[in-house]
Amino acid sequence: MKYNIIRNEKYDFLGQSYSSSYPNLHKYPATMLPQIGSAILKELNISKGTLLDPYCGSGSSFTSALECGITQMYGFDINPLAILISKVKFTKIPLKILLQTKVNLRDEIYEFVKDETNLNKLAKPNITNIDFWFSKEVIQNLNIIKHFIYQIHDENLQRFFLIPFSETVRECSFTRNSEFKLYKMKPDDILNFNPDVFGIYFKRLNDTLSIYSRFYYPKLSDNVKVDVQYSKFQPTKDEFDIVLTSPPYGDSRTTVAYGQFSTLSNEWTGIDYARKIDGMLMGGIKSKYLLSKGLISDSIAAIYKEDNNRALEVSSFYNDLAASIVKVAQTVKIGGKIIYIVGNRIVKNVQLPTDQFIAEKFEENGFKHLITYERALSSKAMPSKNSPSNKTGITVNTMLFEYIVVCEKTTDIINK
Ligand SMILES: C[S@@+](CC[C@H](N)C(=O)[O-])C[C@H]1O[C@@H](n2cnc3c(N)ncnc32)[C@H](O)[C@@H]1O
């Protein structure tokens, strides 16, 4: 091990969940506990400057940063659902307007459904295999809600009302809600499944309003700017003082299927490439070559002995992560810091030292490694066991710890 790891129990936050400090506005896989981000920023005495999260998901790093006084933030993610959640959390909308819009929406829907001849007037939405995932009644009612949300002209307001809509889509579909991947319920469960779409939507809307008004709105002073976009991180003319992020742990297909989790929501909100997202995320396209240099190469060689294909898939993830780190590194100011929170997954019984890889790549790009803390993983919403050897019945704990990697920029590689 080249970069020293320090076990730090302070960062375990044992027994704490996401909702212990800041409930999320919408379910999202593999979220980062905002408490971790705030604690490390405080430890590093960072309370101002511009922050970047290149894989921002539902925006937990922004929550952490806001808690510490940082007000200027930029985020990127390829998943449109992630960007929807992040945007809504950090866009200030007067509560009075939200409440009035809720009343208007409810009245409009109520008037519309009173007249049965209206029910067939709306065009059927363009969702892949729609009848496989939703009953006829659910499709009709979701379509009505969607129609009236899209009548809201103000984009920020419209996005706010799409958050409970997206949750309702998932809850009223035939997907097994306990899974991130798209699995259909068993036939018996489908027979007993008759969700009240309007009731669920307005209950979800009330929850969204309550969480937003208690936890997010009060922090959104006029100088807070959170600018997020759905794309890969593109170096901009902005320079960052701090990068705080939790990147994916591996490709979506074999770790966390962010795209699949979001497919129905993304399709219902008009994203036509929803089904392609997992392939667009890090490691989504299989590499032709093995990664044979650096600290990760021995582990990849060990996987290769067991399974050539898996070794190529793993190589592709680390190649993408390395390319992304090069871009991120360029845009950090000298003296600026990066904080990456990662897990070291196991593939074919080989543990991949992602924390070491990240420290190494930043050191190759003008940074100096400062600290790596190890924290026990207790409450991350992701599977802690899988079958990395692909042998039925043999499961291995894929990750019991997470690593908080901190590096500081010392040199501008381009100007060297
Ligand atoms: C661990 S999650 C981030 C979770 C986030 N910290 C939160 O608490 O919600 C990783 C994110 O990386 C995104 N992602 C994967 N590959 C990406 C890429 N090449 N560019 C941008 N985002 C990517 C995924 O869509 C996912 O939202």
The ligand as a MOL file (V3000), in Angstrom:
LIG
                    3D

  0  0  0     0  0            999 V3000
M  V30 BEGIN CTAB
M  V30 COUNTS 27 29 0 0 0
M  V30 BEGIN ATOM
M  V30 1 C -22.2750 7.3070 -5.8420 0
M  V30 2 S -23.3330 8.1680 -6.9280 0 CHG=1
M  V30 3 C -23.2870 9.8090 -6.2980 0
M  V30 4 C -24.2680 9.9380 -5.1920 0
M  V30 5 C -24.3260 11.3250 -4.6150 0
M  V30 6 N -23.1500 11.6610 -3.8660 0
M  V30 7 C -25.5600 11.3820 -3.7300 0
M  V30 8 O -25.4210 11.4160 -2.5190 0
M  V30 9 O -26.6660 11.3340 -4.2870 0 CHG=-1
M  V30 10 C -22.3980 8.2940 -8.4050 0
M  V30 11 C -23.0370 9.0990 -9.5170 0
M  V30 12 O -22.1280 9.1450 -10.6070 0
M  V30 13 C -22.8920 9.2860 -11.7980 0
M  V30 14 N -21.9760 8.9950 -12.9130 0
M  V30 15 C -21.4630 7.8180 -13.3090 0
M  V30 16 N -20.6350 7.9960 -14.3420 0
M  V30 17 C -20.5980 9.3340 -14.5970 0
M  V30 18 C -19.8990 10.1520 -15.5330 0
M  V30 19 N -19.0630 9.6390 -16.4370 0
M  V30 20 N -20.1030 11.4960 -15.5000 0
M  V30 21 C -20.9450 12.0280 -14.5950 0
M  V30 22 N -21.6350 11.3100 -13.6930 0
M  V30 23 C -21.4640 9.9730 -13.6840 0
M  V30 24 C -24.0610 8.3390 -11.5810 0
M  V30 25 O -25.1680 8.6810 -12.3990 0
M  V30 26 C -24.3480 8.5490 -10.0790 0
M  V30 27 O -25.3660 9.4910 -9.8960 0
M  V30 END ATOM
M  V30 BEGIN BOND
M  V30 1 1 1 2
M  V30 2 1 2 3
M  V30 3 1 2 10
M  V30 4 1 3 4
M  V30 5 1 4 5
M  V30 6 1 5 6
M  V30 7 1 5 7
M  V30 8 2 7 8
M  V30 9 1 7 9
M  V30 10 1 10 11
M  V30 11 1 11 12
M  V30 12 1 11 26
M  V30 13 1 12 13
M  V30 14 1 13 14
M  V30 15 1 13 24
M  V30 16 1 14 15
M  V30 17 1 14 23
M  V30 18 2 15 16
M  V30 19 1 16 17
M  V30 20 1 17 18
M  V30 21 2 17 23
M  V30 22 1 18 19
M  V30 23 2 18 20
M  V30 24 1 20 21
M  V30 25 2 21 22
M  V30 26 1 22 23
M  V30 27 1 24 25
M  V30 28 1 24 26
M  V30 29 1 26 27
M  V30 END BOND
M  V30 END CTAB
M  END
